[in-house]
Amino acid sequence: MSSKTLRVKLPVIVAAVACLALLAVSATQAKEPAVHALGVGVSAGSGAQQPAWNVVVLGDSGASGNGDQTRLAWGGRYAGLLRQRLHHRVVLTNLAAEGKSSSALLAELRSFPTTRAAVKKADVILFGSTAGANLNLADANAAAGKCQGQACYAAQLRLWARDFEQIVATAASLRGKKATVLRGVTDANVVPGAQDVIPPSATVEGGLDQAKTINAAICASLKKHRGKCIDVLSAFNGASGTEDAYAKGLMNKVECCYASGKGHQLIAELLIRTGLRPLRG
């Protein structure tokens, strides 16, 4: 079950942010995605500009800002932390978009000039899971009686994992031998605490199983290409993976079931803690 399936479509107030704003990327699977980039930060001291770090975000609605009232998303918040704490110039390009599937993202990386150009010059590449479209299809197959229980999701997640590995591999190959920070953002268990707004077929155990499957694939793919992943499941749902992240303020039940602004900020903090090797020691 995906956060897109569970999302309650209520108006969201977009707050103004004085020092850093992330422009939403409007992209469809039928055409090349629009690229919106924003430079943030200046060098400390003399004021002379320093070479910027180019940060690129790849993913779906979980990475584009859903659930975060500022719409900065974890990518924008991460760029802000780089600026604030390291006093470095950052150019952020968020190519994530709601509904973007793993197959669509892979096609963009292989064929779309703007996507390929952005990744080729990226010093930091942040990967969201893009598993939502596959989980939505699994939901539909289960509802239609084409399969039962976790078997529906296991089949779709195998397809997604194959695509995700190729997404990371293609992005890494576009960078060649250039020093590049590759980071994967894993998934939380979106079910605990949301049982009053999600279908009764969704279970805490099922949500945990899906998150673990997705996260294992993300971490394996990043490790294969000398990158790192962050553990969102433990950070949001505790060691058991079943704690209520909504009660902690980390998930947004109104715009269900995405990370809240607080959750996006925590993800950005987890990303910062991974360091910047091999870009910076």
Contacts in CASP RR format, 6 or more apart in sequence:
PFRMAT RR
TARGET T0000
AUTHOR 0000-0000-0000
METHOD contacts of the structure
MODEL  1
MSSKTLRVKLPVIVAAVACLALLAVSATQAKEPAVHALGVGVSAGSGAQQ
PAWNVVVLGDSGASGNGDQTRLAWGGRYAGLLRQRLHHRVVLTNLAAEGK
SSSALLAELRSFPTTRAAVKKADVILFGSTAGANLNLADANAAAGKCQGQ
ACYAAQLRLWARDFEQIVATAASLRGKKATVLRGVTDANVVPGAQDVIPP
SATVEGGLDQAKTINAAICASLKKHRGKCIDVLSAFNGASGTEDAYAKGL
MNKVECCYASGKGHQLIAELLIRTGLRPLRG
1 135 0 8 1.000
1 138 0 8 1.000
1 139 0 8 1.000
1 153 0 8 1.000
1 190 0 8 1.000
1 191 0 8 1.000
1 198 0 8 1.000
1 199 0 8 1.000
1 201 0 8 1.000
1 202 0 8 1.000
1 206 0 8 1.000
1 207 0 8 1.000
1 210 0 8 1.000
2 131 0 8 1.000
2 132 0 8 1.000
2 133 0 8 1.000
2 135 0 8 1.000
2 136 0 8 1.000
2 139 0 8 1.000
3 61 0 8 1.000
3 62 0 8 1.000
3 66 0 8 1.000
3 132 0 8 1.000
3 190 0 8 1.000
3 256 0 8 1.000
3 257 0 8 1.000
3 258 0 8 1.000
4 60 0 8 1.000
4 61 0 8 1.000
4 98 0 8 1.000
4 99 0 8 1.000
4 132 0 8 1.000
4 133 0 8 1.000
4 135 0 8 1.000
4 136 0 8 1.000
5 135 0 8 1.000
5 136 0 8 1.000
5 139 0 8 1.000
5 199 0 8 1.000
6 190 0 8 1.000
6 194 0 8 1.000
6 197 0 8 1.000
6 198 0 8 1.000
6 199 0 8 1.000
6 202 0 8 1.000
6 256 0 8 1.000
6 257 0 8 1.000
7 66 0 8 1.000
7 255 0 8 1.000
7 256 0 8 1.000
7 257 0 8 1.000
7 258 0 8 1.000
8 197 0 8 1.000
8 253 0 8 1.000
8 254 0 8 1.000
8 255 0 8 1.000
8 256 0 8 1.000
10 254 0 8 1.000
10 255 0 8 1.000
12 67 0 8 1.000
12 69 0 8 1.000
12 254 0 8 1.000
12 255 0 8 1.000
13 69 0 8 1.000
14 69 0 8 1.000
14 70 0 8 1.000
14 71 0 8 1.000
15 69 0 8 1.000
15 70 0 8 1.000
17 70 0 8 1.000
17 72 0 8 1.000
19 40 0 8 1.000
20 38 0 8 1.000
20 40 0 8 1.000
20 72 0 8 1.000
20 76 0 8 1.000
20 79 0 8 1.000
20 80 0 8 1.000
20 83 0 8 1.000
21 38 0 8 1.000
21 72 0 8 1.000
22 38 0 8 1.000
22 65 0 8 1.000
22 70 0 8 1.000
22 71 0 8 1.000
22 72 0 8 1.000
22 73 0 8 1.000
22 75 0 8 1.000
22 76 0 8 1.000
22 79 0 8 1.000
22 92 0 8 1.000
22 94 0 8 1.000
23 36 0 8 1.000
23 38 0 8 1.000
23 94 0 8 1.000
24 36 0 8 1.000
24 64 0 8 1.000
24 65 0 8 1.000
24 71 0 8 1.000
24 94 0 8 1.000
25 33 0 8 1.000
25 34 0 8 1.000
25 35 0 8 1.000
25 36 0 8 1.000
25 64 0 8 1.000
25 94 0 8 1.000
25 95 0 8 1.000
25 96 0 8 1.000
25 97 0 8 1.000
26 33 0 8 1.000
26 34 0 8 1.000
26 97 0 8 1.000
27 33 0 8 1.000
27 34 0 8 1.000
27 95 0 8 1.000
27 97 0 8 1.000
27 100 0 8 1.000
28 97 0 8 1.000
29 99 0 8 1.000
29 100 0 8 1.000
29 101 0 8 1.000
29 104 0 8 1.000
29 107 0 8 1.000
32 108 0 8 1.000
32 112 0 8 1.000
32 113 0 8 1.000
32 114 0 8 1.000
32 115 0 8 1.000
33 95 0 8 1.000
33 97 0 8 1.000
33 108 0 8 1.000
33 112 0 8 1.000
33 114 0 8 1.000
33 115 0 8 1.000
34 114 0 8 1.000
35 93 0 8 1.000
35 95 0 8 1.000
35 114 0 8 1.000
35 115 0 8 1.000
35 118 0 8 1.000
36 93 0 8 1.000
36 94 0 8 1.000
37 91 0 8 1.000
37 92 0 8 1.000
37 93 0 8 1.000
37 118 0 8 1.000
38 79 0 8 1.000
38 91 0 8 1.000
38 92 0 8 1.000
39 52 0 8 1.000
39 89 0 8 1.000
39 90 0 8 1.000
39 91 0 8 1.000
39 92 0 8 1.000
40 79 0 8 1.000
40 80 0 8 1.000
40 83 0 8 1.000
40 89 0 8 1.000
40 90 0 8 1.000
40 91 0 8 1.000
40 92 0 8 1.000
41 83 0 8 1.000
41 87 0 8 1.000
41 88 0 8 1.000
41 89 0 8 1.000
41 90 0 8 1.000
42 49 0 8 1.000
42 87 0 8 1.000
42 89 0 8 1.000
43 49 0 8 1.000
43 50 0 8 1.000
43 87 0 8 1.000
43 88 0 8 1.000
43 89 0 8 1.000
44 87 0 8 1.000
49 89 0 8 1.000
50 88 0 8 1.000
50 89 0 8 1.000
51 89 0 8 1.000
52 88 0 8 1.000
52 89 0 8 1.000
52 90 0 8 1.000
52 91 0 8 1.000
53 82 0 8 1.000
53 88 0 8 1.000
53 89 0 8 1.000
53 90 0 8 1.000
53 91 0 8 1.000
53 123 0 8 1.000
53 124 0 8 1.000
53 279 0 8 1.000
54 90 0 8 1.000
54 91 0 8 1.000
54 93 0 8 1.000
54 118 0 8 1.000
54 121 0 8 1.000
54 122 0 8 1.000
54 123 0 8 1.000
54 124 0 8 1.000
55 75 0 8 1.000
55 78 0 8 1.000
55 79 0 8 1.000
55 82 0 8 1.000
55 90 0 8 1.000
55 91 0 8 1.000
55 92 0 8 1.000
55 93 0 8 1.000
55 122 0 8 1.000
55 123 0 8 1.000
55 124 0 8 1.000
55 125 0 8 1.000
55 126 0 8 1.000
56 93 0 8 1.000
56 94 0 8 1.000
56 95 0 8 1.000
56 118 0 8 1.000
56 119 0 8 1.000
56 122 0 8 1.000
56 124 0 8 1.000
56 125 0 8 1.000
56 126 0 8 1.000
57 63 0 8 1.000
57 73 0 8 1.000
57 75 0 8 1.000
57 76 0 8 1.000
57 92 0 8 1.000
57 93 0 8 1.000
57 94 0 8 1.000
57 95 0 8 1.000
57 96 0 8 1.000
57 126 0 8 1.000
57 128 0 8 1.000
58 95 0 8 1.000
58 96 0 8 1.000
58 105 0 8 1.000
58 109 0 8 1.000
58 119 0 8 1.000
58 125 0 8 1.000
58 126 0 8 1.000
58 127 0 8 1.000
58 128 0 8 1.000
58 130 0 8 1.000
58 167 0 8 1.000
58 171 0 8 1.000
59 95 0 8 1.000
59 96 0 8 1.000
59 97 0 8 1.000
59 100 0 8 1.000
59 105 0 8 1.000
59 127 0 8 1.000
59 128 0 8 1.000
59 129 0 8 1.000
59 130 0 8 1.000
60 96 0 8 1.000
60 97 0 8 1.000
60 98 0 8 1.000
60 99 0 8 1.000
60 100 0 8 1.000
60 101 0 8 1.000
60 128 0 8 1.000
60 129 0 8 1.000
60 130 0 8 1.000
60 132 0 8 1.000
60 133 0 8 1.000
61 96 0 8 1.000
61 97 0 8 1.000
61 98 0 8 1.000
61 99 0 8 1.000
61 100 0 8 1.000
61 258 0 8 1.000
62 73 0 8 1.000
62 96 0 8 1.000
62 128 0 8 1.000
62 258 0 8 1.000
62 259 0 8 1.000
63 73 0 8 1.000
63 74 0 8 1.000
63 75 0 8 1.000
63 94 0 8 1.000
63 96 0 8 1.000
63 126 0 8 1.000
63 128 0 8 1.000
63 185 0 8 1.000
64 73 0 8 1.000
64 94 0 8 1.000
64 96 0 8 1.000
64 97 0 8 1.000
64 98 0 8 1.000
65 71 0 8 1.000
65 72 0 8 1.000
65 73 0 8 1.000
65 74 0 8 1.000
65 96 0 8 1.000
65 258 0 8 1.000
65 264 0 8 1.000
66 98 0 8 1.000
66 255 0 8 1.000
66 258 0 8 1.000
67 252 0 8 1.000
67 255 0 8 1.000
67 258 0 8 1.000
67 259 0 8 1.000
67 260 0 8 1.000
67 261 0 8 1.000
67 264 0 8 1.000
68 74 0 8 1.000
68 252 0 8 1.000
68 258 0 8 1.000
68 259 0 8 1.000
68 260 0 8 1.000
68 261 0 8 1.000
68 263 0 8 1.000
68 264 0 8 1.000
69 261 0 8 1.000
70 261 0 8 1.000
72 264 0 8 1.000
73 94 0 8 1.000
73 96 0 8 1.000
73 264 0 8 1.000
74 126 0 8 1.000
74 185 0 8 1.000
74 259 0 8 1.000
74 263 0 8 1.000
74 264 0 8 1.000
74 265 0 8 1.000
74 267 0 8 1.000
74 268 0 8 1.000
74 271 0 8 1.000
75 92 0 8 1.000
75 94 0 8 1.000
75 126 0 8 1.000
75 264 0 8 1.000
75 268 0 8 1.000
75 271 0 8 1.000
76 92 0 8 1.000
76 94 0 8 1.000
76 268 0 8 1.000
77 264 0 8 1.000
77 265 0 8 1.000
77 267 0 8 1.000
77 268 0 8 1.000
78 126 0 8 1.000
78 267 0 8 1.000
78 268 0 8 1.000
78 271 0 8 1.000
78 272 0 8 1.000
79 90 0 8 1.000
79 92 0 8 1.000
80 90 0 8 1.000
80 268 0 8 1.000
81 268 0 8 1.000
81 269 0 8 1.000
81 272 0 8 1.000
82 88 0 8 1.000
82 90 0 8 1.000
82 272 0 8 1.000
83 89 0 8 1.000
83 90 0 8 1.000
85 272 0 8 1.000
93 118 0 8 1.000
93 122 0 8 1.000
95 108 0 8 1.000
95 115 0 8 1.000
95 118 0 8 1.000
96 128 0 8 1.000
99 132 0 8 1.000
99 133 0 8 1.000
100 130 0 8 1.000
100 133 0 8 1.000
101 130 0 8 1.000
101 132 0 8 1.000
101 133 0 8 1.000
101 134 0 8 1.000
102 130 0 8 1.000
102 131 0 8 1.000
102 133 0 8 1.000
102 134 0 8 1.000
102 160 0 8 1.000
102 163 0 8 1.000
102 164 0 8 1.000
102 167 0 8 1.000
103 133 0 8 1.000
103 163 0 8 1.000
104 133 0 8 1.000
105 130 0 8 1.000
105 163 0 8 1.000
105 167 0 8 1.000
106 163 0 8 1.000
106 166 0 8 1.000
106 167 0 8 1.000
106 170 0 8 1.000
108 115 0 8 1.000
109 115 0 8 1.000
109 116 0 8 1.000
109 119 0 8 1.000
109 167 0 8 1.000
109 170 0 8 1.000
109 171 0 8 1.000
109 174 0 8 1.000
110 170 0 8 1.000
116 174 0 8 1.000
119 125 0 8 1.000
119 171 0 8 1.000
119 174 0 8 1.000
119 175 0 8 1.000
120 174 0 8 1.000
120 175 0 8 1.000
122 171 0 8 1.000
122 175 0 8 1.000
122 180 0 8 1.000
123 179 0 8 1.000
123 180 0 8 1.000
123 181 0 8 1.000
123 279 0 8 1.000
124 180 0 8 1.000
124 181 0 8 1.000
124 183 0 8 1.000
124 276 0 8 1.000
124 279 0 8 1.000
125 171 0 8 1.000
125 175 0 8 1.000
125 180 0 8 1.000
125 181 0 8 1.000
125 182 0 8 1.000
125 183 0 8 1.000
126 183 0 8 1.000
126 184 0 8 1.000
126 185 0 8 1.000
126 271 0 8 1.000
127 164 0 8 1.000
127 167 0 8 1.000
127 168 0 8 1.000
127 171 0 8 1.000
127 182 0 8 1.000
127 183 0 8 1.000
127 184 0 8 1.000
127 185 0 8 1.000
127 218 0 8 1.000
127 222 0 8 1.000
128 184 0 8 1.000
128 185 0 8 1.000
128 218 0 8 1.000
129 164 0 8 1.000
129 185 0 8 1.000
129 186 0 8 1.000
129 187 0 8 1.000
129 214 0 8 1.000
129 218 0 8 1.000
130 160 0 8 1.000
130 163 0 8 1.000
130 164 0 8 1.000
130 167 0 8 1.000
131 157 0 8 1.000
131 160 0 8 1.000
131 164 0 8 1.000
131 187 0 8 1.000
131 214 0 8 1.000
134 156 0 8 1.000
134 157 0 8 1.000
134 159 0 8 1.000
134 160 0 8 1.000
135 153 0 8 1.000
135 156 0 8 1.000
135 157 0 8 1.000
135 210 0 8 1.000
137 156 0 8 1.000
138 147 0 8 1.000
138 152 0 8 1.000
138 153 0 8 1.000
138 155 0 8 1.000
138 156 0 8 1.000
138 157 0 8 1.000
139 152 0 8 1.000
141 147 0 8 1.000
141 152 0 8 1.000
141 156 0 8 1.000
142 148 0 8 1.000
142 149 0 8 1.000
142 152 0 8 1.000
142 201 0 8 1.000
146 152 0 8 1.000
147 155 0 8 1.000
150 206 0 8 1.000
150 209 0 8 1.000
150 210 0 8 1.000
153 206 0 8 1.000
153 209 0 8 1.000
153 210 0 8 1.000
153 213 0 8 1.000
154 213 0 8 1.000
157 210 0 8 1.000
157 213 0 8 1.000
157 214 0 8 1.000
157 217 0 8 1.000
160 214 0 8 1.000
160 217 0 8 1.000
161 213 0 8 1.000
161 217 0 8 1.000
161 221 0 8 1.000
164 217 0 8 1.000
164 218 0 8 1.000
164 221 0 8 1.000
165 217 0 8 1.000
165 220 0 8 1.000
165 221 0 8 1.000
165 224 0 8 1.000
167 221 0 8 1.000
168 182 0 8 1.000
168 221 0 8 1.000
168 222 0 8 1.000
168 224 0 8 1.000
168 225 0 8 1.000
169 221 0 8 1.000
169 224 0 8 1.000
169 225 0 8 1.000
171 182 0 8 1.000
172 180 0 8 1.000
172 182 0 8 1.000
172 225 0 8 1.000
179 278 0 8 1.000
179 279 0 8 1.000
180 278 0 8 1.000
180 279 0 8 1.000
181 227 0 8 1.000
181 275 0 8 1.000
181 276 0 8 1.000
181 277 0 8 1.000
181 278 0 8 1.000
181 279 0 8 1.000
182 222 0 8 1.000
182 225 0 8 1.000
182 226 0 8 1.000
182 227 0 8 1.000
182 228 0 8 1.000
183 222 0 8 1.000
183 227 0 8 1.000
183 228 0 8 1.000
183 229 0 8 1.000
183 230 0 8 1.000
183 271 0 8 1.000
183 274 0 8 1.000
184 218 0 8 1.000
184 219 0 8 1.000
184 222 0 8 1.000
184 227 0 8 1.000
184 228 0 8 1.000
184 229 0 8 1.000
184 230 0 8 1.000
185 218 0 8 1.000
185 229 0 8 1.000
185 230 0 8 1.000
185 232 0 8 1.000
185 267 0 8 1.000
185 271 0 8 1.000
186 211 0 8 1.000
186 214 0 8 1.000
186 215 0 8 1.000
186 218 0 8 1.000
186 219 0 8 1.000
186 229 0 8 1.000
186 230 0 8 1.000
186 231 0 8 1.000
186 232 0 8 1.000
186 233 0 8 1.000
187 210 0 8 1.000
187 211 0 8 1.000
187 214 0 8 1.000
187 215 0 8 1.000
187 232 0 8 1.000
187 233 0 8 1.000
188 211 0 8 1.000
188 232 0 8 1.000
188 233 0 8 1.000
188 235 0 8 1.000
188 236 0 8 1.000
188 237 0 8 1.000
188 245 0 8 1.000
188 250 0 8 1.000
188 251 0 8 1.000
188 259 0 8 1.000
189 204 0 8 1.000
189 207 0 8 1.000
189 208 0 8 1.000
189 211 0 8 1.000
189 233 0 8 1.000
189 236 0 8 1.000
189 237 0 8 1.000
189 241 0 8 1.000
189 242 0 8 1.000
189 245 0 8 1.000
190 207 0 8 1.000
190 211 0 8 1.000
190 245 0 8 1.000
190 251 0 8 1.000
190 256 0 8 1.000
190 257 0 8 1.000
191 198 0 8 1.000
191 202 0 8 1.000
191 203 0 8 1.000
191 204 0 8 1.000
191 206 0 8 1.000
191 207 0 8 1.000
191 208 0 8 1.000
191 257 0 8 1.000
192 204 0 8 1.000
192 237 0 8 1.000
192 241 0 8 1.000
192 242 0 8 1.000
192 243 0 8 1.000
192 244 0 8 1.000
192 245 0 8 1.000
192 246 0 8 1.000
193 244 0 8 1.000
193 245 0 8 1.000
193 246 0 8 1.000
193 247 0 8 1.000
193 253 0 8 1.000
194 202 0 8 1.000
194 246 0 8 1.000
194 251 0 8 1.000
194 253 0 8 1.000
194 256 0 8 1.000
194 257 0 8 1.000
195 202 0 8 1.000
197 253 0 8 1.000
197 256 0 8 1.000
198 256 0 8 1.000
198 257 0 8 1.000
204 242 0 8 1.000
208 237 0 8 1.000
208 241 0 8 1.000
208 242 0 8 1.000
211 233 0 8 1.000
211 237 0 8 1.000
211 241 0 8 1.000
212 233 0 8 1.000
215 229 0 8 1.000
215 231 0 8 1.000
215 232 0 8 1.000
215 233 0 8 1.000
218 229 0 8 1.000
219 229 0 8 1.000
222 228 0 8 1.000
222 229 0 8 1.000
223 229 0 8 1.000
226 278 0 8 1.000
228 274 0 8 1.000
230 267 0 8 1.000
230 270 0 8 1.000
230 271 0 8 1.000
230 273 0 8 1.000
230 274 0 8 1.000
231 270 0 8 1.000
232 267 0 8 1.000
232 270 0 8 1.000
233 241 0 8 1.000
234 241 0 8 1.000
235 250 0 8 1.000
235 266 0 8 1.000
235 267 0 8 1.000
235 270 0 8 1.000
236 243 0 8 1.000
236 245 0 8 1.000
236 248 0 8 1.000
236 250 0 8 1.000
236 251 0 8 1.000
236 259 0 8 1.000
236 263 0 8 1.000
236 266 0 8 1.000
237 243 0 8 1.000
237 244 0 8 1.000
237 245 0 8 1.000
245 251 0 8 1.000
246 252 0 8 1.000
246 253 0 8 1.000
249 260 0 8 1.000
249 262 0 8 1.000
249 263 0 8 1.000
250 259 0 8 1.000
250 260 0 8 1.000
250 262 0 8 1.000
250 263 0 8 1.000
250 266 0 8 1.000
251 257 0 8 1.000
251 258 0 8 1.000
251 259 0 8 1.000
251 260 0 8 1.000
251 263 0 8 1.000
252 258 0 8 1.000
252 259 0 8 1.000
252 260 0 8 1.000
252 261 0 8 1.000
259 266 0 8 1.000
259 267 0 8 1.000
275 281 0 8 1.000
END
